[in-house]
């Protein structure tokens, strides 16, 4: 077998090295070696951040890679990106490719799939493209609003600082501390009161049971009491009192005459006056009424 010269061997090694280097770089970029993916074209107005080998995702799953980016000089400067999509995936009509950037600055293409009932896009056709705001885009859109809010924030912070420097705030905080301490003491007192009530509750319930028992006994005695007989006795007593009152008011009987007859009253008064005069005279001249002698003196 004829051997190659050293020059040819070196040349073959160099060619093989170049080929290996090329495919190695393609592999490192994420490109599929000997790819059988379906190719589609996407038109963008701006591809900032997008590069060859940028991944393509559909519903969060990687389905392809960007294979090339070309500037269309003949069509108002549109940029056409060639994408390779897994051959097993069908792209519905109305789908859209959007460039998105995450918080780490990684750029990727999101396939927003259309309705499958509208049919499928044939390989080699063009898909519309655009930009997805994402978190960074939304943050960038908020910057003008934040810039407008900064003067107001400065004013609010100045007002807050002025308010915090007011001695009344410190006094109020001190009062809050006192109120909190008072609430703690009140809570402790309530706890002690609750514990005391819990200890006294059995005796209170026992007393309540005794009161209820006495009430039941009183109710039972009232039920057993003959109210009809009692009322009859009361009525009889009232009737007797009425009869006695009527007798006193009439001129019949001694008491009635004494209370109603003025002549009898005057006679009794006169008799008492004569009796009083007689007693006075008897005390003054007892010999007129009593004669006493030791020797039995004869009366004249």
TORKOL-4160 file (C-alpha; in steps of 0.2 Angstrom, whole numbers, padded with zeros to 4 digits, m for minus):
300
<pt num="1" X="0000" Y="0000" Z="0000"/>
<pt num="2" X="0007" Y="0017" Z="m0005"/>
<pt num="3" X="0009" Y="0028" Z="0009"/>
<pt num="4" X="0005" Y="0047" Z="0008"/>
<pt num="5" X="0019" Y="0059" Z="0010"/>
<pt num="6" X="0020" Y="0069" Z="0026"/>
<pt num="7" X="0014" Y="0085" Z="0017"/>
<pt num="8" X="m0003" Y="0076" Z="0012"/>
<pt num="9" X="m0005" Y="0068" Z="0030"/>
<pt num="10" X="m0003" Y="0085" Z="0038"/>
<pt num="11" X="m0015" Y="0093" Z="0025"/>
<pt num="12" X="m0028" Y="0079" Z="0029"/>
<pt num="13" X="m0026" Y="0081" Z="0048"/>
<pt num="14" X="m0029" Y="0100" Z="0046"/>
<pt num="15" X="m0045" Y="0097" Z="0035"/>
<pt num="16" X="m0052" Y="0085" Z="0048"/>
<pt num="17" X="m0047" Y="0097" Z="0062"/>
<pt num="18" X="m0056" Y="0111" Z="0053"/>
<pt num="19" X="m0072" Y="0100" Z="0050"/>
<pt num="20" X="m0072" Y="0094" Z="0068"/>
<pt num="21" X="m0070" Y="0112" Z="0074"/>
<pt num="22" X="m0084" Y="0118" Z="0063"/>
<pt num="23" X="m0096" Y="0105" Z="0069"/>
<pt num="24" X="m0090" Y="0107" Z="0087"/>
<pt num="25" X="m0094" Y="0126" Z="0086"/>
<pt num="26" X="m0111" Y="0122" Z="0079"/>
<pt num="27" X="m0115" Y="0110" Z="0093"/>
<pt num="28" X="m0109" Y="0122" Z="0106"/>
<pt num="29" X="m0121" Y="0135" Z="0098"/>
<pt num="30" X="m0135" Y="0123" Z="0100"/>
<pt num="31" X="m0137" Y="0120" Z="0081"/>
<pt num="32" X="m0142" Y="0102" Z="0076"/>
<pt num="33" X="m0130" Y="0093" Z="0067"/>
<pt num="34" X="m0136" Y="0085" Z="0051"/>
<pt num="35" X="m0153" Y="0094" Z="0055"/>
<pt num="36" X="m0169" Y="0088" Z="0047"/>
<pt num="37" X="m0179" Y="0102" Z="0056"/>
<pt num="38" X="m0193" Y="0111" Z="0046"/>
<pt num="39" X="m0187" Y="0129" Z="0042"/>
<pt num="40" X="m0198" Y="0144" Z="0043"/>
<pt num="41" X="m0195" Y="0163" Z="0040"/>
<pt num="42" X="m0199" Y="0176" Z="0053"/>
<pt num="43" X="m0200" Y="0195" Z="0048"/>
<pt num="44" X="m0194" Y="0207" Z="0062"/>
<pt num="45" X="m0193" Y="0226" Z="0062"/>
<pt num="46" X="m0180" Y="0225" Z="0076"/>
<pt num="47" X="m0169" Y="0210" Z="0082"/>
<pt num="48" X="m0160" Y="0218" Z="0096"/>
<pt num="49" X="m0152" Y="0204" Z="0107"/>
<pt num="50" X="m0157" Y="0190" Z="0095"/>
<pt num="51" X="m0142" Y="0180" Z="0087"/>
<pt num="52" X="m0139" Y="0164" Z="0078"/>
<pt num="53" X="m0142" Y="0148" Z="0089"/>
<pt num="54" X="m0155" Y="0158" Z="0100"/>
<pt num="55" X="m0167" Y="0145" Z="0106"/>
<pt num="56" X="m0185" Y="0144" Z="0101"/>
<pt num="57" X="m0199" Y="0139" Z="0114"/>
<pt num="58" X="m0217" Y="0135" Z="0112"/>
<pt num="59" X="m0227" Y="0134" Z="0128"/>
<pt num="60" X="m0211" Y="0134" Z="0138"/>
<pt num="61" X="m0204" Y="0119" Z="0128"/>
<pt num="62" X="m0189" Y="0120" Z="0117"/>
<pt num="63" X="m0194" Y="0116" Z="0099"/>
<pt num="64" X="m0180" Y="0124" Z="0088"/>
<pt num="65" X="m0166" Y="0136" Z="0086"/>
<pt num="66" X="m0162" Y="0152" Z="0076"/>
<pt num="67" X="m0152" Y="0146" Z="0061"/>
<pt num="68" X="m0149" Y="0163" Z="0052"/>
<pt num="69" X="m0152" Y="0181" Z="0052"/>
<pt num="70" X="m0152" Y="0192" Z="0036"/>
<pt num="71" X="m0156" Y="0210" Z="0033"/>
<pt num="72" X="m0168" Y="0212" Z="0019"/>
<pt num="73" X="m0162" Y="0228" Z="0010"/>
<pt num="74" X="m0175" Y="0227" Z="m0004"/>
<pt num="75" X="m0190" Y="0228" Z="0008"/>
<pt num="76" X="m0188" Y="0243" Z="0019"/>
<pt num="77" X="m0175" Y="0236" Z="0030"/>
<pt num="78" X="m0185" Y="0221" Z="0037"/>
<pt num="79" X="m0175" Y="0208" Z="0045"/>
<pt num="80" X="m0178" Y="0190" Z="0041"/>
<pt num="81" X="m0173" Y="0176" Z="0053"/>
<pt num="82" X="m0172" Y="0158" Z="0048"/>
<pt num="83" X="m0178" Y="0147" Z="0061"/>
<pt num="84" X="m0177" Y="0128" Z="0062"/>
<pt num="85" X="m0192" Y="0119" Z="0071"/>
<pt num="86" X="m0194" Y="0101" Z="0075"/>
<pt num="87" X="m0201" Y="0092" Z="0060"/>
<pt num="88" X="m0214" Y="0083" Z="0071"/>
<pt num="89" X="m0221" Y="0100" Z="0076"/>
<pt num="90" X="m0235" Y="0108" Z="0066"/>
<pt num="91" X="m0236" Y="0127" Z="0067"/>
<pt num="92" X="m0255" Y="0133" Z="0065"/>
<pt num="93" X="m0259" Y="0148" Z="0054"/>
<pt num="94" X="m0260" Y="0164" Z="0064"/>
<pt num="95" X="m0245" Y="0159" Z="0075"/>
<pt num="96" X="m0233" Y="0173" Z="0080"/>
<pt num="97" X="m0214" Y="0173" Z="0084"/>
<pt num="98" X="m0209" Y="0185" Z="0098"/>
<pt num="99" X="m0192" Y="0190" Z="0105"/>
<pt num="100" X="m0192" Y="0190" Z="0124"/>
<pt num="101" X="m0178" Y="0194" Z="0136"/>
<pt num="102" X="m0178" Y="0187" Z="0154"/>
<pt num="103" X="m0170" Y="0195" Z="0170"/>
<pt num="104" X="m0153" Y="0187" Z="0166"/>
<pt num="105" X="m0152" Y="0195" Z="0149"/>
<pt num="106" X="m0155" Y="0179" Z="0139"/>
<pt num="107" X="m0164" Y="0182" Z="0123"/>
<pt num="108" X="m0175" Y="0168" Z="0116"/>
<pt num="109" X="m0190" Y="0167" Z="0103"/>
<pt num="110" X="m0207" Y="0162" Z="0110"/>
<pt num="111" X="m0219" Y="0154" Z="0097"/>
<pt num="112" X="m0237" Y="0160" Z="0101"/>
<pt num="113" X="m0247" Y="0147" Z="0092"/>
<pt num="114" X="m0263" Y="0151" Z="0083"/>
<pt num="115" X="m0279" Y="0141" Z="0082"/>
<pt num="116" X="m0277" Y="0123" Z="0074"/>
<pt num="117" X="m0294" Y="0124" Z="0066"/>
<pt num="118" X="m0287" Y="0138" Z="0054"/>
<pt num="119" X="m0275" Y="0126" Z="0046"/>
<pt num="120" X="m0256" Y="0124" Z="0047"/>
<pt num="121" X="m0241" Y="0134" Z="0040"/>
<pt num="122" X="m0231" Y="0125" Z="0027"/>
<pt num="123" X="m0212" Y="0123" Z="0030"/>
<pt num="124" X="m0204" Y="0137" Z="0021"/>
<pt num="125" X="m0218" Y="0150" Z="0024"/>
<pt num="126" X="m0216" Y="0166" Z="0033"/>
<pt num="127" X="m0222" Y="0170" Z="0051"/>
<pt num="128" X="m0225" Y="0187" Z="0058"/>
<pt num="129" X="m0213" Y="0192" Z="0072"/>
<pt num="130" X="m0212" Y="0205" Z="0086"/>
<pt num="131" X="m0206" Y="0209" Z="0103"/>
<pt num="132" X="m0213" Y="0203" Z="0119"/>
<pt num="133" X="m0212" Y="0215" Z="0134"/>
<pt num="134" X="m0208" Y="0203" Z="0147"/>
<pt num="135" X="m0203" Y="0208" Z="0165"/>
<pt num="136" X="m0188" Y="0220" Z="0158"/>
<pt num="137" X="m0199" Y="0228" Z="0145"/>
<pt num="138" X="m0213" Y="0231" Z="0158"/>
<pt num="139" X="m0200" Y="0238" Z="0170"/>
<pt num="140" X="m0193" Y="0250" Z="0156"/>
<pt num="141" X="m0211" Y="0256" Z="0152"/>
<pt num="142" X="m0213" Y="0260" Z="0171"/>
<pt num="143" X="m0197" Y="0271" Z="0171"/>
<pt num="144" X="m0206" Y="0287" Z="0165"/>
<pt num="145" X="m0220" Y="0285" Z="0177"/>
<pt num="146" X="m0207" Y="0282" Z="0191"/>
<pt num="147" X="m0198" Y="0298" Z="0186"/>
<pt num="148" X="m0214" Y="0308" Z="0187"/>
<pt num="149" X="m0217" Y="0301" Z="0204"/>
<pt num="150" X="m0200" Y="0305" Z="0211"/>
<pt num="151" X="m0204" Y="0324" Z="0215"/>
<pt num="152" X="m0219" Y="0318" Z="0224"/>
<pt num="153" X="m0209" Y="0305" Z="0234"/>
<pt num="154" X="m0197" Y="0318" Z="0239"/>
<pt num="155" X="m0211" Y="0329" Z="0245"/>
<pt num="156" X="m0219" Y="0314" Z="0255"/>
<pt num="157" X="m0202" Y="0310" Z="0263"/>
<pt num="158" X="m0199" Y="0328" Z="0268"/>
<pt num="159" X="m0217" Y="0328" Z="0276"/>
<pt num="160" X="m0213" Y="0312" Z="0285"/>
<pt num="161" X="m0197" Y="0318" Z="0291"/>
<pt num="162" X="m0205" Y="0334" Z="0298"/>
<pt num="163" X="m0219" Y="0323" Z="0306"/>
<pt num="164" X="m0207" Y="0312" Z="0314"/>
<pt num="165" X="m0197" Y="0326" Z="0321"/>
<pt num="166" X="m0212" Y="0333" Z="0330"/>
<pt num="167" X="m0211" Y="0330" Z="0349"/>
<pt num="168" X="m0229" Y="0326" Z="0349"/>
<pt num="169" X="m0225" Y="0310" Z="0340"/>
<pt num="170" X="m0213" Y="0304" Z="0354"/>
<pt num="171" X="m0226" Y="0309" Z="0367"/>
<pt num="172" X="m0239" Y="0299" Z="0358"/>
<pt num="173" X="m0228" Y="0284" Z="0357"/>
<pt num="174" X="m0225" Y="0286" Z="0375"/>
<pt num="175" X="m0243" Y="0287" Z="0379"/>
<pt num="176" X="m0246" Y="0271" Z="0368"/>
<pt num="177" X="m0233" Y="0262" Z="0379"/>
<pt num="178" X="m0242" Y="0267" Z="0394"/>
<pt num="179" X="m0259" Y="0262" Z="0387"/>
<pt num="180" X="m0251" Y="0245" Z="0382"/>
<pt num="181" X="m0245" Y="0243" Z="0400"/>
<pt num="182" X="m0262" Y="0247" Z="0407"/>
<pt num="183" X="m0270" Y="0235" Z="0395"/>
<pt num="184" X="m0258" Y="0222" Z="0401"/>
<pt num="185" X="m0262" Y="0225" Z="0419"/>
<pt num="186" X="m0280" Y="0225" Z="0415"/>
<pt num="187" X="m0278" Y="0209" Z="0406"/>
<pt num="188" X="m0269" Y="0201" Z="0421"/>
<pt num="189" X="m0283" Y="0208" Z="0433"/>
<pt num="190" X="m0296" Y="0200" Z="0421"/>
<pt num="191" X="m0287" Y="0184" Z="0422"/>
<pt num="192" X="m0286" Y="0184" Z="0441"/>
<pt num="193" X="m0305" Y="0189" Z="0441"/>
<pt num="194" X="m0309" Y="0174" Z="0430"/>
<pt num="195" X="m0299" Y="0162" Z="0440"/>
<pt num="196" X="m0308" Y="0168" Z="0456"/>
<pt num="197" X="m0325" Y="0166" Z="0448"/>
<pt num="198" X="m0320" Y="0149" Z="0442"/>
<pt num="199" X="m0316" Y="0144" Z="0460"/>
<pt num="200" X="m0332" Y="0152" Z="0467"/>
<pt num="201" X="m0343" Y="0146" Z="0453"/>
<pt num="202" X="m0347" Y="0129" Z="0461"/>
<pt num="203" X="m0352" Y="0137" Z="0477"/>
<pt num="204" X="m0362" Y="0150" Z="0468"/>
<pt num="205" X="m0371" Y="0136" Z="0458"/>
<pt num="206" X="m0374" Y="0127" Z="0474"/>
<pt num="207" X="m0382" Y="0143" Z="0482"/>
<pt num="208" X="m0392" Y="0145" Z="0466"/>
<pt num="209" X="m0399" Y="0128" Z="0467"/>
<pt num="210" X="m0404" Y="0131" Z="0486"/>
<pt num="211" X="m0413" Y="0147" Z="0481"/>
<pt num="212" X="m0422" Y="0138" Z="0467"/>
<pt num="213" X="m0427" Y="0124" Z="0479"/>
<pt num="214" X="m0434" Y="0137" Z="0491"/>
<pt num="215" X="m0443" Y="0145" Z="0477"/>
<pt num="216" X="m0450" Y="0129" Z="0472"/>
<pt num="217" X="m0456" Y="0125" Z="0490"/>
<pt num="218" X="m0464" Y="0142" Z="0492"/>
<pt num="219" X="m0473" Y="0140" Z="0475"/>
<pt num="220" X="m0479" Y="0123" Z="0481"/>
<pt num="221" X="m0485" Y="0130" Z="0498"/>
<pt num="222" X="m0494" Y="0144" Z="0488"/>
<pt num="223" X="m0502" Y="0131" Z="0477"/>
<pt num="224" X="m0508" Y="0121" Z="0493"/>
<pt num="225" X="m0515" Y="0136" Z="0501"/>
<pt num="226" X="m0534" Y="0138" Z="0501"/>
<pt num="227" X="m0535" Y="0155" Z="0494"/>
<pt num="228" X="m0554" Y="0154" Z="0494"/>
<pt num="229" X="m0556" Y="0150" Z="0512"/>
<pt num="230" X="m0544" Y="0164" Z="0517"/>
<pt num="231" X="m0554" Y="0176" Z="0506"/>
<pt num="232" X="m0570" Y="0171" Z="0514"/>
<pt num="233" X="m0562" Y="0174" Z="0532"/>
<pt num="234" X="m0556" Y="0191" Z="0526"/>
<pt num="235" X="m0573" Y="0195" Z="0519"/>
<pt num="236" X="m0582" Y="0190" Z="0535"/>
<pt num="237" X="m0570" Y="0200" Z="0546"/>
<pt num="238" X="m0573" Y="0215" Z="0535"/>
<pt num="239" X="m0592" Y="0213" Z="0536"/>
<pt num="240" X="m0591" Y="0212" Z="0556"/>
<pt num="241" X="m0580" Y="0228" Z="0556"/>
<pt num="242" X="m0593" Y="0236" Z="0545"/>
<pt num="243" X="m0607" Y="0231" Z="0557"/>
<pt num="244" X="m0598" Y="0237" Z="0572"/>
<pt num="245" X="m0595" Y="0254" Z="0563"/>
<pt num="246" X="m0613" Y="0255" Z="0559"/>
<pt num="247" X="m0618" Y="0251" Z="0577"/>
<pt num="248" X="m0606" Y="0265" Z="0583"/>
<pt num="249" X="m0613" Y="0277" Z="0571"/>
<pt num="250" X="m0631" Y="0273" Z="0576"/>
<pt num="251" X="m0640" Y="0279" Z="0593"/>
<pt num="252" X="m0643" Y="0261" Z="0598"/>
<pt num="253" X="m0633" Y="0254" Z="0613"/>
<pt num="254" X="m0622" Y="0263" Z="0626"/>
<pt num="255" X="m0608" Y="0266" Z="0615"/>
<pt num="256" X="m0619" Y="0273" Z="0601"/>
<pt num="257" X="m0628" Y="0284" Z="0613"/>
<pt num="258" X="m0611" Y="0290" Z="0621"/>
<pt num="259" X="m0604" Y="0294" Z="0604"/>
<pt num="260" X="m0620" Y="0302" Z="0596"/>
<pt num="261" X="m0631" Y="0309" Z="0611"/>
<pt num="262" X="m0624" Y="0326" Z="0617"/>
<pt num="263" X="m0636" Y="0326" Z="0632"/>
<pt num="264" X="m0629" Y="0310" Z="0639"/>
<pt num="265" X="m0612" Y="0317" Z="0637"/>
<pt num="266" X="m0617" Y="0333" Z="0646"/>
<pt num="267" X="m0625" Y="0323" Z="0660"/>
<pt num="268" X="m0609" Y="0313" Z="0662"/>
<pt num="269" X="m0599" Y="0328" Z="0662"/>
<pt num="270" X="m0609" Y="0337" Z="0675"/>
<pt num="271" X="m0609" Y="0321" Z="0686"/>
<pt num="272" X="m0590" Y="0321" Z="0685"/>
<pt num="273" X="m0590" Y="0339" Z="0690"/>
<pt num="274" X="m0601" Y="0336" Z="0706"/>
<pt num="275" X="m0591" Y="0321" Z="0711"/>
<pt num="276" X="m0575" Y="0332" Z="0710"/>
<pt num="277" X="m0583" Y="0345" Z="0720"/>
<pt num="278" X="m0589" Y="0332" Z="0733"/>
<pt num="279" X="m0571" Y="0325" Z="0735"/>
<pt num="280" X="m0564" Y="0343" Z="0737"/>
<pt num="281" X="m0577" Y="0347" Z="0751"/>
<pt num="282" X="m0574" Y="0330" Z="0759"/>
<pt num="283" X="m0556" Y="0333" Z="0760"/>
<pt num="284" X="m0559" Y="0351" Z="0767"/>
<pt num="285" X="m0573" Y="0346" Z="0780"/>
<pt num="286" X="m0572" Y="0328" Z="0784"/>
<pt num="287" X="m0582" Y="0330" Z="0800"/>
<pt num="288" X="m0597" Y="0335" Z="0791"/>
<pt num="289" X="m0598" Y="0318" Z="0784"/>
<pt num="290" X="m0589" Y="0306" Z="0797"/>
<pt num="291" X="m0593" Y="0307" Z="0816"/>
<pt num="292" X="m0581" Y="0297" Z="0827"/>
<pt num="293" X="m0580" Y="0296" Z="0846"/>
<pt num="294" X="m0570" Y="0285" Z="0858"/>
<pt num="295" X="m0583" Y="0286" Z="0872"/>
<pt num="296" X="m0598" Y="0285" Z="0861"/>
<pt num="297" X="m0604" Y="0303" Z="0863"/>
<pt num="298" X="m0622" Y="0305" Z="0861"/>
<pt num="299" X="m0628" Y="0314" Z="0846"/>
<pt num="300" X="m0638" Y="0330" Z="0849"/>
